[in-house]
Every structure is written in C-alpha cells, then in structure tokens.
Amino acid sequence: MLFKKKLIDTIERGWAQTINTKLKVTFLCTKAIFPYMISNRSGVIINISSGDGNVGFENL
C-alpha cells in the first residue's frame, strides 16, 4: 500500500513502488492496447489522474 510521506522519510524502495504503481502501470496498459488500436485504425486513450499534483501541501 502506498502512503504519503515526507521526502526525508521516503526510502528508495517506496519511491520505486510509487513510480511503478502510478507511472509504469499506465505505460504498460497504454502499450498493451496499441496493437488493437493499430489493427482497427482507430482508438482513443484517456489517462485520468488526481489533482494532487496541482496543489502543494506541507509535508507531502
């Protein structure tokens, strides 16, 4: 499970888990659908995320 922590308290393994969960999964899912979209000559990919990255909060 992912928890919000201060940077100073975040270990590299936790950071890697966050990246794998939030970025790598999006990349792999998007890549997996490409062959279907190419063969059908159409398709749309919409990635949705939270607004947490738009506003900074102390200690997060």
C-alpha positions as CSV (number, residue, x, y, z in Angstrom):
1,M,0.0,0.0,0.0
2,L,1.2,3.5,-0.8
3,F,1.4,6.1,1.9
4,K,2.2,9.8,1.6
5,K,5.4,10.6,3.4
6,K,7.9,13.4,3.7
7,L,10.7,13.1,1.2
8,I,13.2,12.8,4.0
9,D,11.3,9.7,5.3
10,T,10.9,8.0,1.9
11,I,13.2,5.1,1.1
12,E,14.2,4.3,-2.4
13,R,12.1,1.1,-2.4
14,G,9.0,3.1,-1.5
15,W,9.7,5.6,-4.2
16,A,10.2,2.8,-6.8
17,Q,6.8,1.3,-5.7
18,T,5.1,4.6,-6.2
19,I,6.6,5.1,-9.7
20,N,5.7,1.5,-10.7
21,T,2.2,1.9,-9.4
22,K,1.4,5.3,-10.8
23,L,3.6,5.6,-13.9
24,K,4.7,2.2,-15.1
25,V,1.2,0.7,-14.9
26,T,-0.2,3.5,-17.1
27,F,2.7,3.0,-19.6
28,L,2.2,-0.8,-19.8
29,C,-1.6,-0.6,-20.1
30,T,-1.3,2.0,-22.8
31,K,1.3,0.0,-24.7
32,A,-0.8,-3.2,-24.4
33,I,-3.7,-1.6,-26.3
34,F,-1.7,-0.2,-29.2
35,P,-1.8,-3.4,-31.3
36,Y,-5.6,-3.4,-31.1
37,M,-5.8,0.3,-32.0
38,I,-3.4,-0.1,-34.9
39,S,-5.3,-3.1,-36.4
40,N,-8.6,-1.2,-36.1
41,R,-7.1,2.1,-37.3
42,S,-8.8,3.9,-34.5
43,G,-9.0,4.3,-30.8
44,V,-8.6,6.8,-28.0
45,I,-6.6,6.6,-24.8
46,I,-7.7,8.7,-21.9
47,N,-5.5,8.8,-18.8
48,I,-7.0,10.3,-15.7
49,S,-5.2,11.2,-12.5
50,S,-6.0,13.0,-9.3
51,G,-5.5,16.7,-8.8
52,D,-2.9,16.2,-6.0
53,G,-0.1,17.2,-8.3
54,N,-1.7,20.6,-9.0
55,V,-1.5,21.9,-5.4
56,G,1.3,21.6,-3.0
57,F,0.7,20.7,0.6
58,E,3.1,21.0,3.5
59,N,5.0,17.7,4.3
60,L,3.6,15.9,1.2
